[in-house]
Amino acid sequence: MTVRALAGAGRGELESLAGRLTDFFRLLTLRPLALYSAAAIRIGVGGLFALYLIRELPYADLLWGPHSPWTPQLADEWLQLYGWPDWVEFLYSPLITTDVRLFYALYGAAVVIALLYMVGWHTRVTGALHTLCVMAFFTRSWQLTDGGDMAIMLITFYAAFTASGRRWSLDARRARRRAETHGPADYRLLPGTGEQAEELRRRAVTFVHNAALGVMAAQMMMIYCAAALVKVMGPKWQDGTALYYILHISWLQPFPALSEWLAGPGHLVPLAVMAYVTVFSQLFFPLAVFNRTVKYCWLVVMCGTHLGIIVTMGVFQFSVIMLIGDLVFLPDSFWRRAAYYTRVLFAARGERPAPPPSGSGPPLPVPAPADGAAGEKLASY
Amino acid sequence: MTVPPPVTDRPTAPVPADPAERLAPGGTSLRPRYRRALTAGAVAVVSLALYHCAMVFLAIAPPSTVKNHAYRQVDWWIYPWFEQGWKMFAPEPVATNRAVEVRVYGADGASRWENLTAMDDARIRGDVMTSRQHANVVRRAWDGLSGLDLRKGPRNAHERIKFRYTRNVMTGRMEQLGYHDFDRLQVRVRMQKVPPFDDMNAVQPVRTVVLPWWKVRT
C-alpha cells in the first residue's frame, strides 16, 4: 500500500518534470534568447578579425601569402597528409596560391566580408562567408596560430548559427524602415510558402539560434575549466609564483618596465593573490554562471584578468575573443537595463526615461486561433 | 496529480512592437504534421549539440580509457575546425627565455650569429597588439622542432615538412637582414631560466643547443 502510494505520489512529480521539460523546449522554439548578446558577439568577431587582418597587412604575404616560409607547396603537402576528400581540401585551401595579386585580392575580400558581417549586412550570408574566411586563414598557416586563433575560429563558427542580425545591424535597420513605410509586412523568406511552413521555419531558426548559444556557452565553460584544471596541477601555480615567472619572459613583455615592477621585490603576495584569483575564477566559472548575482561578479573578474593580460603580456587576440565569448552569458534584460542606465545618465535635467520592461523578454506570441480550433491553448505548440 | 502549468508570461510592461521581430515566431499554431517535423528537427539539433560537446570534452580531457577507445572518432570530429588546446602557461608556466640565433656560411665563410629573438622582442615592445610575424613565427618554428631528432633529421613526412618550414623561416629572416648567396645555415638556441623567486638576482647559467649545419637550396 505504501509502495503504491509512493508510486502514485512520484508519478505526479515525474509528470510535472516531464511537463516542465517539454515547456522548456517549447520556449526554446518560440523565444530567441540573448539577441543583443548575439549581435554584440557578431560585431566583436567581425571587428576583431578585420582589425587583425588590417594590423597584419604589412606582413600578410610573409604570413599567409606566396612568400610565406610555409610555402604554398608545403601547405599543400601538409593538407595531403590528412587524406581528406577533395571538397574538404578545397574548403581549406583557397589561400594556398602562388599568385600574389590573387592573394591580396582574397585578403581584401576577407577584410570586406569581416566588416560587412560586423555591421550586419545580409548577416546570414556574410556570416557563413566570414566563417570560411577565418577557416582559410587558420589552415593556410597553422604554425602561426595560437590559442587566440583557435578561440576566434570556434566562436566565429558558433556565432554563424545565431540570429545575430536581429539587433544592431543594417538588416534590422532596413526591416525597421520597411515596416515604417509599408507597415508590418508579411515577411516571408521563401515567397509562396504557406503560413504553416513559414512558422515552422521561424521556429526552427529560433531553436538553432538557442542551441548555438548553448554550445558556445558550453565551449566557454570548457575552455575556462580546462585551463584551470591544468594549472592546478602545476607546482608554480600551487605556490602562487607562476605570474612571477611569466612576467620575466621576454616575448610577453610589451612594457618591460611594467613587468619588472610587477614582478619586483615586495610584490610576491599580490602576485600570488592574482594567480589564485586566476585559477579559482576559471575553475568555478561553469558553476558561477548559473546564479544571476554570482555570474555578474564573476564576469567582472574575468573582464579584469583579460584586460590585465592585454596590458601586461600583450596577449591581444586571445583576451579579446574571450571577452567577446563571455558576452554569451548576458541576457537581453542586462542590455535593456544597461541602456536604461545610460539614458538616465545622459538625460536632460528633470527628465526621467521610462524604465525597461521587467521580465526576461518580450511577451510570448499569443496563439492566433487556428482555423476551426478557436480558443486553442498554448500547450498545443 | 499535478498538471504542469502552461507557459505563460509574467506581467510585463508593454513592449513596443519591434519591426526587427518580424522573424520571430508569430504564434501561429502548427498543425500536427509540422509540429512533428519541428520536434524531430529539435531532437536532431539537440543530439548534434550534445555530441559536439562530448567530442570537445574528450578532445580537451587527458588520455583515458574512454578517449583511447574513441581516439579516431574524436580526432575526425575535432580537426581542424574545432581544435582545442588550452594549456596556456600550464601546468608549468614558461620559465625559460630562449634566444634563437642563426648564422650562414657563404663565399666569405661563416657570418656572425644573428639573434632573431632579440630583434623580434624589440618590435614587440610598446605594442599590445603584436604582429604574428614578431610574436609567433620564429618562436613557434623552434617549438615545432620539439620532439624531433635534431641531429639525425626527419624520420617521416610530417617531420620533413617541419624541418623544411623551420629552414625556410631562418633563411627568409637572414635574407631580410641582407645575407644572400649562402649555401648553409646553422641555428643555435641559448636558453636561460628565470631566476627563482626567492633569489631574484641570481645569475642563471646559459645553456646552448647548437644544431648541425643545414644545406640551403638557393
Chai-1 contact restraints between the chains, C-beta under 6 A:
chainA,res_idxA,chainB,res_idxB,connection_type,confidence,min_distance_angstrom,max_distance_angstrom,comment,restraint_id
A,G12,B,M1,contact,1.0,0.0,6.0,A-B,restraint_1
A,G12,B,T2,contact,1.0,0.0,6.0,A-B,restraint_2
A,S16,B,T2,contact,1.0,0.0,6.0,A-B,restraint_3
A,S16,B,P4,contact,1.0,0.0,6.0,A-B,restraint_4
A,G19,B,P4,contact,1.0,0.0,6.0,A-B,restraint_5
A,R20,B,P4,contact,1.0,0.0,6.0,A-B,restraint_6
A,D23,B,V7,contact,1.0,0.0,6.0,A-B,restraint_7
A,L27,B,V7,contact,1.0,0.0,6.0,A-B,restraint_8
A,L30,B,P25,contact,1.0,0.0,6.0,A-B,restraint_9
A,R55,B,M129,contact,1.0,0.0,6.0,A-B,restraint_10
A,E56,B,S131,contact,1.0,0.0,6.0,A-B,restraint_11
A,Y59,B,S131,contact,1.0,0.0,6.0,A-B,restraint_12
A,Y59,B,Q133,contact,1.0,0.0,6.0,A-B,restraint_13
A,L63,B,R132,contact,1.0,0.0,6.0,A-B,restraint_14
A,P69,B,Y165,contact,1.0,0.0,6.0,A-B,restraint_15
A,P69,B,N168,contact,1.0,0.0,6.0,A-B,restraint_16
A,P69,B,V169,contact,1.0,0.0,6.0,A-B,restraint_17
A,P69,B,G172,contact,1.0,0.0,6.0,A-B,restraint_18
A,W70,B,Y165,contact,1.0,0.0,6.0,A-B,restraint_19
A,L74,B,I161,contact,1.0,0.0,6.0,A-B,restraint_20
A,L74,B,Y165,contact,1.0,0.0,6.0,A-B,restraint_21
A,E77,B,I161,contact,1.0,0.0,6.0,A-B,restraint_22
A,W78,B,I161,contact,1.0,0.0,6.0,A-B,restraint_23
A,L81,B,A157,contact,1.0,0.0,6.0,A-B,restraint_24
A,T139,B,P80,contact,1.0,0.0,6.0,A-B,restraint_25
A,Q143,B,R140,contact,1.0,0.0,6.0,A-B,restraint_26
A,Q143,B,G144,contact,1.0,0.0,6.0,A-B,restraint_27
A,L144,B,R132,contact,1.0,0.0,6.0,A-B,restraint_28
A,L144,B,N136,contact,1.0,0.0,6.0,A-B,restraint_29
A,G147,B,M88,contact,1.0,0.0,6.0,A-B,restraint_30
A,M150,B,E83,contact,1.0,0.0,6.0,A-B,restraint_31
A,R166,B,A20,contact,1.0,0.0,6.0,A-B,restraint_32
A,A172,B,A20,contact,1.0,0.0,6.0,A-B,restraint_33
A,A175,B,P19,contact,1.0,0.0,6.0,A-B,restraint_34
A,A175,B,A20,contact,1.0,0.0,6.0,A-B,restraint_35
A,A175,B,R22,contact,1.0,0.0,6.0,A-B,restraint_36
A,R176,B,P19,contact,1.0,0.0,6.0,A-B,restraint_37
A,A179,B,P19,contact,1.0,0.0,6.0,A-B,restraint_38
A,Y187,B,R22,contact,1.0,0.0,6.0,A-B,restraint_39
A,E195,B,T28,contact,1.0,0.0,6.0,A-B,restraint_40
A,Q196,B,R31,contact,1.0,0.0,6.0,A-B,restraint_41
A,Q196,B,Y34,contact,1.0,0.0,6.0,A-B,restraint_42
A,E199,B,T28,contact,1.0,0.0,6.0,A-B,restraint_43
A,L200,B,Y34,contact,1.0,0.0,6.0,A-B,restraint_44
A,L200,B,L38,contact,1.0,0.0,6.0,A-B,restraint_45
A,R202,B,P25,contact,1.0,0.0,6.0,A-B,restraint_46
A,R203,B,P25,contact,1.0,0.0,6.0,A-B,restraint_47
A,R203,B,L38,contact,1.0,0.0,6.0,A-B,restraint_48
A,A204,B,G41,contact,1.0,0.0,6.0,A-B,restraint_49
A,T206,B,P25,contact,1.0,0.0,6.0,A-B,restraint_50
A,F207,B,A42,contact,1.0,0.0,6.0,A-B,restraint_51
A,V208,B,V45,contact,1.0,0.0,6.0,A-B,restraint_52
A,A211,B,V45,contact,1.0,0.0,6.0,A-B,restraint_53
A,A211,B,A49,contact,1.0,0.0,6.0,A-B,restraint_54
A,V215,B,A49,contact,1.0,0.0,6.0,A-B,restraint_55
A,A218,B,C53,contact,1.0,0.0,6.0,A-B,restraint_56
A,M222,B,V56,contact,1.0,0.0,6.0,A-B,restraint_57
A,M222,B,I60,contact,1.0,0.0,6.0,A-B,restraint_58
A,I223,B,W86,contact,1.0,0.0,6.0,A-B,restraint_59
A,A226,B,I60,contact,1.0,0.0,6.0,A-B,restraint_60
A,A226,B,W86,contact,1.0,0.0,6.0,A-B,restraint_61
A,A227,B,W86,contact,1.0,0.0,6.0,A-B,restraint_62
A,V230,B,K87,contact,1.0,0.0,6.0,A-B,restraint_63
A,V230,B,A90,contact,1.0,0.0,6.0,A-B,restraint_64
A,V230,B,P91,contact,1.0,0.0,6.0,A-B,restraint_65
A,K231,B,A90,contact,1.0,0.0,6.0,A-B,restraint_66
A,M233,B,P91,contact,1.0,0.0,6.0,A-B,restraint_67
A,G234,B,A90,contact,1.0,0.0,6.0,A-B,restraint_68
A,G234,B,P91,contact,1.0,0.0,6.0,A-B,restraint_69
A,G234,B,E92,contact,1.0,0.0,6.0,A-B,restraint_70
A,K236,B,E92,contact,1.0,0.0,6.0,A-B,restraint_71
A,K236,B,P93,contact,1.0,0.0,6.0,A-B,restraint_72
A,T241,B,F197,contact,1.0,0.0,6.0,A-B,restraint_73
A,A242,B,P93,contact,1.0,0.0,6.0,A-B,restraint_74
A,Y244,B,F197,contact,1.0,0.0,6.0,A-B,restraint_75
A,Y245,B,P93,contact,1.0,0.0,6.0,A-B,restraint_76
A,Y245,B,A95,contact,1.0,0.0,6.0,A-B,restraint_77
A,Y245,B,V194,contact,1.0,0.0,6.0,A-B,restraint_78
A,I246,B,F89,contact,1.0,0.0,6.0,A-B,restraint_79
A,I246,B,P93,contact,1.0,0.0,6.0,A-B,restraint_80
A,H248,B,V194,contact,1.0,0.0,6.0,A-B,restraint_81
A,I249,B,V94,contact,1.0,0.0,6.0,A-B,restraint_82
A,S250,B,N97,contact,1.0,0.0,6.0,A-B,restraint_83
A,S250,B,D121,contact,1.0,0.0,6.0,A-B,restraint_84
A,W251,B,D121,contact,1.0,0.0,6.0,A-B,restraint_85
A,P254,B,D127,contact,1.0,0.0,6.0,A-B,restraint_86
A,P254,B,V128,contact,1.0,0.0,6.0,A-B,restraint_87
A,I310,B,V128,contact,1.0,0.0,6.0,A-B,restraint_88
A,G314,B,V128,contact,1.0,0.0,6.0,A-B,restraint_89
A,G314,B,T130,contact,1.0,0.0,6.0,A-B,restraint_90
A,F316,B,V128,contact,1.0,0.0,6.0,A-B,restraint_91
A,F316,B,M129,contact,1.0,0.0,6.0,A-B,restraint_92
A,P357,B,T12,contact,1.0,0.0,6.0,A-B,restraint_93
A,P357,B,A13,contact,1.0,0.0,6.0,A-B,restraint_94
A,P357,B,V15,contact,1.0,0.0,6.0,A-B,restraint_95
A,S358,B,T12,contact,1.0,0.0,6.0,A-B,restraint_96
A,G359,B,R10,contact,1.0,0.0,6.0,A-B,restraint_97
A,G359,B,T12,contact,1.0,0.0,6.0,A-B,restraint_98
A,P362,B,V15,contact,1.0,0.0,6.0,A-B,restraint_99
A,P363,B,D9,contact,1.0,0.0,6.0,A-B,restraint_100
A,L364,B,D9,contact,1.0,0.0,6.0,A-B,restraint_101
A,P365,B,G26,contact,1.0,0.0,6.0,A-B,restraint_102
A,P365,B,G27,contact,1.0,0.0,6.0,A-B,restraint_103
A,V366,B,G27,contact,1.0,0.0,6.0,A-B,restraint_104
A,P367,B,G27,contact,1.0,0.0,6.0,A-B,restraint_105
A,P367,B,S29,contact,1.0,0.0,6.0,A-B,restraint_106
A,A368,B,G27,contact,1.0,0.0,6.0,A-B,restraint_107
A,A368,B,T28,contact,1.0,0.0,6.0,A-B,restraint_108
A,A370,B,S29,contact,1.0,0.0,6.0,A-B,restraint_109
A,E376,B,S29,contact,1.0,0.0,6.0,A-B,restraint_110
A,L378,B,P6,contact,1.0,0.0,6.0,A-B,restraint_111
A,L378,B,V7,contact,1.0,0.0,6.0,A-B,restraint_112
A,A379,B,P6,contact,1.0,0.0,6.0,A-B,restraint_113
A,S380,B,S29,contact,1.0,0.0,6.0,A-B,restraint_114
